[in-house]
């Protein structure tokens, strides 16, 4: 197995890749997500087509067929908050309505359909002259889009109108000014997969473009602009001229069925006029390979809006043009010397003599002039992106692929991105901050699209095993990774293929006794075997599977973690467990040589109080040699020795060996008071819910309660303890002011007062993570709650992505339940 094959195997079996979580990844890497507001095209795509200030004609109840003008105050999905014109700033009569069910129409509908506009009763005394008021309120007014209020498109999100089968026109990108019909085959949050009309099932020429791309238009655009409608040069050879004309005629017959409303494109960037002329030189990034900045030439000017740029190439065998159509705001074109002024490398054109490129000599050699500075738009650095921020980005070499990306450099309005998860490694990509191929963290998850998780976990696995030095003491994986990089490539194949380090196949014997920690059902779902392969990798995967098969993964991680006082005879690997929404890590010792694998598996089984043959290089066919089918907790202890008495729960040495997302308190925790922890007590007659595969009396109630307290202490004690200390200090000061020998009635009275004060103070002392800061005075009322969106929740409530998404799901459920009951 060579290194590449090993990499693919690891990638295929990598649990961490399958469970990629943005929140954890940001925490692990110490990075931050690029702000949502920096992705303007995404913000635009989330709008529902209605905007505050738009006006409609709305039915007035209870009168039949009477309507009045209303203004949109705010929007929330398919819901509009409206106010009848005439109420001014008085919001008490504001009302919500559902676009799908309410009687709403664009301005002018009543006149066309002979319906009556009548002032509502609540403002009749404020409007003396209805005709004069209507002229005044409708002067310069913007009507809500008729397409979103009537017909098949009513109530739909504008993006949903671009459904599979819809047709658009796509400008030619590389050679000419023409356009051709494209068919939408997929719509992912406004990112469209397009196929040129007439290609049938041929997908090799498919495009991915965001619906707001300046080169994408509604059908009919080319004719209106006077441009020719013909297939691009790349596909023109696939059919005869007559066949293309037949396709065009057929499209015109079916036009009405697949049209996309033109209103949908009203927020597209406007293409302005340019001042470029032929033979001007500039610096440019090739959109098909956006990795370097190169000298380029304006080779053709189509009109005052579009021109053709070609990347310079000086070798005589040059046959294929690297050209593309540009407009004045096209990303990736810069004035001469821009790279030099920004300390960036300018890649000389292939065939250029020497490595040190000089613009002055080059212009003289070519007999060309540099494009003036005023030909280029001004660049801005006010965009919110910073180095080391994370985002999601399209791989220019494989547009199907959206990867985890890191901002490695920022210059003016341009970002250098390292794609961390592309199938094939690619150099850093140069993109504009306004690129429609970059998206905020969580965009793929929100739109149900597969985000490729980072390769880092897999690469680290290779690095950890590739440099093991048998004659030296065990090093941590980080030390190996940092200190011995130069030996990785040379030693990787040796370590994998050398028989000494090759682990035999490890079998999971599902019929064996699974003990108190491992879930029998989950064990049965594990693969029959893992391996063969490198010992460290195979055993690490086996242990990860066992941890995930536990009732409480953090408990199993604690049981198998490396004892710091013991001598290391194997290899230290960091394993991870998730339990109750928290992540745990601990260093676990795994052996490196094949001759020690059997004993390692047996001893790990004994640690987990399961049959010593539950997993190992020996397959159990019918009857286990340990006769484990009769084992119980008591018999297990008798046969394999009494276990040390230790608390079950969170792994010990948490300050050094195991990490969680919450900080440990600086002093010993006080016992929780009853008013902080309310546990559901089990009655003596309750049904036994012991999971299958877990023997009776194997930890039971006491262990479970202790685990729950341990888990709660990780997330709540830092706040609760502080509250208790404040309460106790206040109680001490109160007691000092009282009589030293109160009567029985006074004691009873003070006791009741104490309890009431403790309740009041518990409500008062509600601190955030910063214990010295009082709670924020901002509150979210019912109406505001229903208006919360994912970006708003993250920004206003300071929540991370995971909790924010969960909260938004709950808000959506409340919202629809509320409006289903109360709207109209």
N, C-alpha and C positions, 0 to 999 in steps of 0.2 A: 504494500500500500504506500503510494507516494504521498508527499505533503499535501498536494492538491486534493487527492482522494480523501485523505484524513480530514481535511478542512470541510469537505462536503458532508462527510459522515457526521462530524460534530454538529454542523449546521442543521442536519436533518433531525438529530436527536436532542438538540439543545432546548431544555425546558424553559430556560430564561427567555429565549427568543420568542417562544410561543406565548409567553405571559408578559410581553412588554407592557410596561405601565409608565406613562409620561411622568407622573408625579414622583414615582420612585427613582426614575432615571435622572430627573433634574436634581433630586436630593443626593443621589450617589455621585453625580458629576460636579456638584456644587455650582451648577449653571442656572441661569434664569431663562424663562420663556420670553421671546420677543413679544412686545405688547400687541394685543389684538387690534388696537386702533391704528397700528402702522400698516395694516393690510386693507387699503381702501377698497379694493375690488371685492373683498369678502364682505365688508360692511355694506356695500351697495347691494350685493346679492341677497342680503338678509331682509331688505326692505320689501314691504308687501304691495308696493305700487300706490298706496295711499299715503298722503303726507299731511301733517298739521297745517291748517289754513285752507285746504281744499274745501269746496262747497258742493252740496248735493241737494236734491229735493227729496224730502222725507215725509212719509205719511204722518198726519196729525190725528191722534186718537182723541175721542172715539168717533169723530165724524167720518162718514163714508166718502171715499174718493176726494179727500182734501189733503193738501200737502203744504209744506212750508220749507223755506231755505234753512239749512243747517250747516254749520262749519265743523270740520274735523278738529278736535282738540288734541287727541293722541290716538295711536294705533297699537294693537297688540295681537299679532297673528291675524286671524279672521275677524277680529273684534274692533269696532270703532267706538271711541268716546265722542259723542256729538253734543252740540249746543245750538238751539234754535237762534237764528239771527234776531237780535232785538233784546236779548238778555244782557248784552254788554259783557262785563267782567263777572257777572253773577253766576257762580258755578253750581248753585243749589239745584238747578233744573237740568244739569248735565245727565245724559243717559247713555248707556252702552247698548249696542245692537250688533247682531251677528250678520255679516254680509250675506250669508247663505239663506237666512230666513226673514230678514227685515225687508220692508218695502222701501227700497232705496233706488234713486235714479239720478242720472247726470243732469246738470243744469240744462234747461230747455225741453226736458221730457214732457212736462205738464202741458206746455204750449203745443207741442207736436201731437199729443194724445188727448187734447181737449179736457184736461183735468184742472181742478181749481186750486189756486194758491190762496190759502187763507191763514190769517194771523192766529196763532194759538191763543187760547183764553188767558193764559198767564201773563201775556205782554200786550194784550189788546189796548189797555189804557196808555201804553208807551208809544204806540204807533198810530198817529192820527191820519196819515195819508199813506196808504199801502203802496200805491204805484210809485210815489216819490221815494219811499224807503227802499223798494226793490231796485230802482235805478241806482240808488246810492250804494247799496250793499253789494250789488253785482258788478259795479264798475271795476274793471281790471281783475275780476275774480278768476280763479283757476278751478275749473270743474274737475271732479273726480273722474278717472278714466271710465268711459262707457264700456270698454271691453271687459273690465273687471266687475261691472255691476249687472251686466245683462248677458244672456245667451249661455253657451257651453262653458265660457271662461269665468263665469260668475263665482266669486269667492275663492278662486284658485290663487295660490301663490304664483306670482309672475314667472318664477323659474320653472314651475310645473307646466307652463304652457309650451316649453321647449321639450316636448316628449319625444321618445323614440319614434322615428318615422317623419318628424318635422324636417322641413327643408330650409336651408339658408344659402346665401351666396358667399363664397370665400374668394378673396382676392388672391391672385397669383403671388407667391411669396418670393420667388427666386429669379424670374426672368422678364416678365412683361406686366403690362398694366391691366390685363384682362381679369375675368372672374369666371367661376364655374359653380354649378349647383352642388351642394354637399348635403348628405343625408345624415341626420342625427341618429346614431346607434346607441348612445348612452349619455346620460346627463348626471354627473356627480357634483351636486352642489354648485352648478353653473359651469363646471368644467366639462366640455362636450367632446365626445369621441365622434369624429366625423369621417364619412366615406364619400369619395367623389361619386356622384350619380353616374350610373352606367357600369360600375365595376362589379356589381353582383356580390359574390362571396369573396372576392379578392381583397384581402385585408392588409397587404404589405405597404399600401400607400395611405393607410389611415392616418388621420391627424388628431391631435388633442389640442383644443384651444378653449380659452375661457370665453364665455358668451359676450363679454365686453371688449374683446380684442378689436383694435381698430381695423383689422383686415377681415372681420366677419360682419355680414350685413343681412338684412331681410331680403327676401326674394324681390327682384325688381330694381334693386339699387344700381346695378351695372347699366341697365337701360336708361335710368334717370340721369346717370352721370355721363352717358355717352361712351361707355367702355364696352369693348367687345365681350360677348359671352361665349367662351370656348374653353375646353379642358386645358389644364396646364401641360407644359411640354413633357413633363415626366410620365404622363399617362396617355398622351395623345396618340402614341404609336400603337396602343392596344386595340384600337378600332379604326375603321375607315371614316372618312369625312361624312359619308352618307349615314353611317350608323350613329355618329354623334348627333347629327341633325335630327334623326328619328327620335333619339332619346330626349332631345330638347323639346320637340313637338309634343311628345307624350307627357312631359313634365308640365307644359302649359295647360294641357287638358285637365290635369289633376291638381292644379295650383291651389284651388280654394280649400281642398281637403287638408293640406299640410302647411298652410301659411302660419307664420308666427307673428303676433301683433307687433307693429312697428313701435308702439309705446315702450316696449321692453328694452329698446336700444337707446332711449332718450338720455341715459346716464353715461353713454360711451364717451371716451375722450374725443374732443373735436380735433380734427387734423387741420393745422394751420398752414399758411403759405411759407415756403422756404426761399432762400436766396443763393442756393448752390448752383454752380455751373460745371460743365463737363471739364474733366482733367484736373479738378481740384484735388489736393491731397489732404488726408486726415488720418486719424488713428481710429481703429475700429476693433470690435470684438465680433468674431464670427458666430452668429446665432447657433450654428450647428455644432460648433466646438468652442464653447465660450470659456476657454482656459487661459488664453493669452491675448495681449493687445498687440495688434500688428499695423503696419502702414497699409493704407487702402486708398482707392481712387474712385472719384465720382465718374462713372463711365457713360452714364446716360441720364438725361433729364426728361421725364415724361411730360410733366406740366408744372404748374406752380405749387403742386402739393406733393408729388412723388418723384423720386429719382433713384437711380441704381448705383449701389456701392459694390465694389469688387475688391477682395483681399489681394494685395500685391503678391506676385509670384514671378521670379526672374529666370527660372531655369528654362532652357530651350525645349525640353520635352513636355512642357506645360500644355495640357489639352483640355482639362475640365475646369470650368469657371467656378470660383467660389464667390458668387454674387448674390445679392438679395435686395429687394425693394425696400426703400426707406422713406420716411416723412420727417418733418422737422423735429418731432418729438420722439423719434425712434430711439430706443435704448442702445447703448454700446457704440455710439459714435462721438469722437472727441476731437478738439482742435489739435493741431500739430504742437508738440512739446508738452502736452498734458501729462503724459507719463513721467517725463523728466521732472516737472514741477511738483509732482506728487510722490516722487521717490519710488516710482514703479518701473519694472523692466519692460522695455519695448522689444518684442521679438522681431529681429530683422527678417525681411522677406526671404524665402528660400532662394538660394543662388546669389545672395548679396555677398560681396567679397569682404571677409573679415567679420569679427564678432562685435566690434564697437560701432554701432549704428549712429550716423550723424545726419540729422535732418537737412542741414544746410547743403552738405555735399550731395545728398540723395535728390533734393529738389533740383539742384543744378544738373545732375546727371540725367534726370528724367525730363528736364525742361518744363517743369510743372510749377504751379503756385500752391501755397497752403491756403486752405479754406479760411476766410477771416473769422475772428472770434464771434462776431455778431451773427454768424450763421447758426450758432449753437444755442440752445436754451440755457438759461442760467441754472446752475446746480445748487442744491440745498443740502444742508446737513441736519435740518430740523425734521427728523423722521422717526426718532425713537429707537433705532437699531444701534446696538453696541456690540463690541467684541465679546465672544464667548456666549452670546445668546443662542438659544435653540429655536428651531422652527422646522417646518416640513417643506420639502422642496422636490420639484420634478427633476428627474434625471434626464438631462438633455440627450443622452445617448440611448435612452430607453424610456420614452414618454409615458409608457404604461406604469412606470415605477415612480412612486413617491417615497422619498427617503427621509430619515432623521438627518438634519443638517445643523452645522455649527457655523456661526459667523466668526471667521478668523481675522477679517480685516474690514475696515470701513473707510472709504475715501469719498467725500462729498455724497453724491446720491447713489453710490455703488457699494455692493457687498461682495466679499470673497467668501464663498461657502464651501465647507468640506462636507461632502455627503458621506455619512458614517455607515450607511447600510446598503449601498448599491450592490447588485449581484457581482459586478466586476468593478474593482477599484478604479476611480476616475480622479483626475487632478482637481484642484480647487476650481470652482466655477465662479465666473464673474457675472453678477446679475444686478439689475437696477432695483432700487427700493420700491419702485412701482411695478415691478414685474408681476404678471398674473400667473406665474409658475411657482410662486412661493406662498405658503399658507401658515396660519398660526398653529401653535401646538394644539392638538385635539381635533383639527379640522377633518382628518381622515376618519377618526372614530365617529364624529358627529354625522358624517355623510355616508357611513357604512362602507368605506373604501379601505382596502388593505394597505397599511403603512408597513414598509419593510423595517423591522427592528434593527438596531445597530449590530454590526459584526463584532463589536468589542468583546462581548462575552466569549465568543468562539475563538477569537484571536488570542485572548489571554489564556485560554485553555491550552493552546498549542505552546505558547511561550512558557507556561509554567512547567511543562513536561520536557521541553526541548533542551533544557540546559542543566538538568539534574547532575550533580557531581557526586558519585557514590562515595568517594573517599573523604568528602567534606561533611561537616555537620549540616543538618537540615536548615535551609534558608526559607524565609517567608517568601510567598509568591511575588510580593512587591519587590523584594531585594533581587530575586532572580530576574524579574522583568527588567529592572533598571540597570543592574550591574553586569549582565552578561548578554546584552543584545547581539553582540557580534557573533556569538556562537549558535544563534537560533537556527539559521537556515542549514548550517552544516551538520548539526546534530539531530535535527528533527526526525529524519528518516531512520537513523540508527536506533533512536530510542523506541520508535514504534515497532520496528521489525525485529529487533534483537530478541531472541528467545527468552533471555533472562528476564526481560521486562514485559513480556507478552502474557497478558492475563488470560486464563482459560475462560470458557463460557460460564457465566454465573446463572444458575437456575433459581427461579422462585417456585418453591414447592408449596402450592396453594393448600394442600390437604393438611399440612403440619400446623401445630398449635401456634396461634398468632400472638398469644400473650395479652397483657392488659393495655398496651399502648397502641397496638396496630389494629386497624379496622379490618375484620375478616373479609367483609364485602369488597373493600378497596384493594386488599391484597389479591383477591381473586381476579380483579380487573387488570392487574399488572401483566406485562408481557411474560411469556414463558421463560425467556432468558435474555441476558444482555451480554454483549461481547461476541467473540474474543476481540482483544485489542490491547492497547497500552494499559497497564495495571492502574495507574493513577486515574485515567479517564473513566475506565469501566467501573471501578469501585466508587468513584464520585457519583456517577450516574445511578448506581445501585442505591447508594445512601440517599440521594435526592428523591428517588422514587419511594423509598421507605418513609422518609419524612412526610411526603405528600399523602401517604396512605395511612397516616396516624389519625387518631381521634383528635389529638392536640399536637400539631407539628412542633410547637416550641418545646413541648415536654420531651419528645424524641430527640430533638437537637441537643437538649441539655444532657440527656443520657449518654450520647455518643461523642460529645465534645471532648477535646483533648484536655487531660488534667495537666495544669501548668507545672505541678510538682513532679510529674513523671518524666522519665527520660524519653526523648524522641528516638524512635527506631525506624520511623517511616517518613512520610511526606505530609507536611501540613497543608490542608486545603480548606478554604473558607466555604462553608455551606450556608444556605439561607432557608428560613422557615417563615411562613405567613400564618398568623392566627389572630382572629378577631380584628382584622384590619390593620394589624401592626406587623412590621418585618423584624426578624431576628437574624443575627449572623453569629457564627461561632467557628473556631478553628477545629477541624476534625483530622485525626491522624489516619492516613491510609498507607498501606504497604506498597512498595515499589517493585517487588520481585515476585515472580510466579510461585516460588516455593513457599511463600508465606501467606498466600491468598486464602487457602483452606482454613488455617488457624484464625486468620483475621475475621473471616465470616462467622466462624463458630463463636469467637469471643464477643463479637458485636451482637449476635443473637442472644447470648447469655445476658449481656447488658440490658437488652430490651425484654428480658424475661419471656422469650418465646422459645420454641423448639430450636436446638442448635442446628437443625437441618432446614430451617425455614428458607434460607437462601445460602447458596454456596456452589462449588464446582461439582457437587454430586447431585444427580437427579433422583428424587424419590418416586418410584413407580407405583407400587401398591401399598406396602406397609413400611412406615418409618422405622429405622433401626433404633430410634430412641423411644419407640412405643408412645409417642406424644399424644395420641388420641385420647388417652385417659388422664392427661395432665390437668390439674387445677392450680390455683395460686399456691395452696398449701403444699401440694405434692411437688410443684416446681421448686419451691424453697428447700424442700427436703432433699431433692436429687441434686440440685445445682448450687447449693449453699445459700446462707442467709444474706440478703442484701444489706448494704450499709444503710443506716437510718438517715435519710436526707429529705429535705422538702422537695416535693414534686412541683414543677412549674417552670418559671423562667430560669434560663441557664445562669449558673453562678458566675462570679467574676465579671459582672456586667460592665464594670467600669473599664476593664482591660480587654476582655476577650470577646464579648458579645455587645453588639451595638443595637440600639433602637432609636426611633425617631424622637423620643422624649428624654429630657435630661433627668438624671437621678438627683433627688434632693440631697442637700449637703449634709444633713444630719439624719439620724435614725428616725424612721417614721413612728409617729404615735399611733396607737391603736385607733381605728376608725370609730367615730361615735355613731350611734344608731341613726341620728338624723342625717347623716351623710350617705350611708349605705343601707338600703332597704332590700334585703334578700328574701326571696320567696321561700318560706320554710316548708319542708316536705312533711306531710302527715305520716304517721306510722302505718296507716292503711293504704298508702299510695301504691299504685301499680309499679312493679319493678320494670324499669326501662333500660336495663343493662343491655348495651348493644351486643349483637351476635358476635361471637369470637372473643368477647371479653369475659374472663372467668369471674365468678362471684367473689366479692370481697377483695378485689384487686386494686383498690385505691379508693374507690367508692366515694361516698358523700363527703368525707373529710377532705380528701385530696381535691375533689372538684371545687369545694368551697374555697380551699386555699388557693387554687389556681385562679378562681374568679377574683379573689382579693388581690392576688399578684398582678393580674392583668389590669384591674382597675387602678392599682397604684401607679402603673406606668403612665396612665393618661390623666388621672384626676388628682392624685395626691398632692402635686405641687400647688394646686389651687386650694384643695380642701384643707391641707395642713396649715396654710397661711390663714385661712378663715378661722380655723380652730384657735390658733395662737392669738388672733385678734380678739376673739370672743373670751378666751381665758384671761387675757390681760385686762380686758374691760371688767370681767367679773371680779378679779382680784381687787381692783381699785374700788369697785362698788362695795365689796365686803368690808374693806377697811373702814368705810364711812358708817357702817352699821354698828349696832350695839354688840358687845362681845358675848352677851348671853341672852339671846332672844327667847321669848316664850314659845310654847308649842304652836300657838295660833300664828305668831309672827313667822315662825319657821315655815309653816304651811303657806302663809301669805307670800313670803319671800320666794318660796319654791315655785309657786304659780307664776310670780312675776318673772323669776329667772327663766322659766320655760318660754314665757311670752317674749321676753327680751331676746333670748337666743334665736327664736324664730324671726323676730324683726331684724336682728343684726345679720342673720344668715342671708336674708334677702338684701340687706344693705351692702354687705361686703361681697361684691361679685366682681372679681378682678380678672383681667385678661392675663396673657402670658407674662406681661410686664407687671409685676405685683405692685409697683408704685403708681400705676396709672389707674384712675377711676374709670368706670364704664363709660362708653361713648354715649352722649345724650341723644344721638340720632335714633329715631325709631322708624320702623316700616309699618305703615297702616295697611288696612285691607286692600285698598285700591292700588297702593304702591306695590304690594306683594304680587298682585296679579300682573303687574307690568314688568316684573323682573325678568331679564334675559341672562344668558350665560356670561357675556362680557360684563354686564352690570353687576351680577352677583360676585364675580371675581374681583371687580374693582371696588365696589362699595362695601362688601362684607369681608374682604381680605381673605377669601377662601382659595385653597388650592384647587387644581382642575378636577380631581376625582370627587371630592365632596360637593363642589359646585355643580357638577353634572347631575349628581344624585338629587341635590336640592331642586334643581330646575325640573327634573322629572316629576317630583312631588308637586311643585307649583303648577305644572301643566295639568296634572290630574285635578287639583283643587279648582283651577281656572275653568276647565271644561264642565266639571260638576256644578260649579256656581252658575255659569251662564246657561247651562242646560235647564236649570231650575228657574232662574230669575230673568233671563233676557226676554225682552218684550212681555 
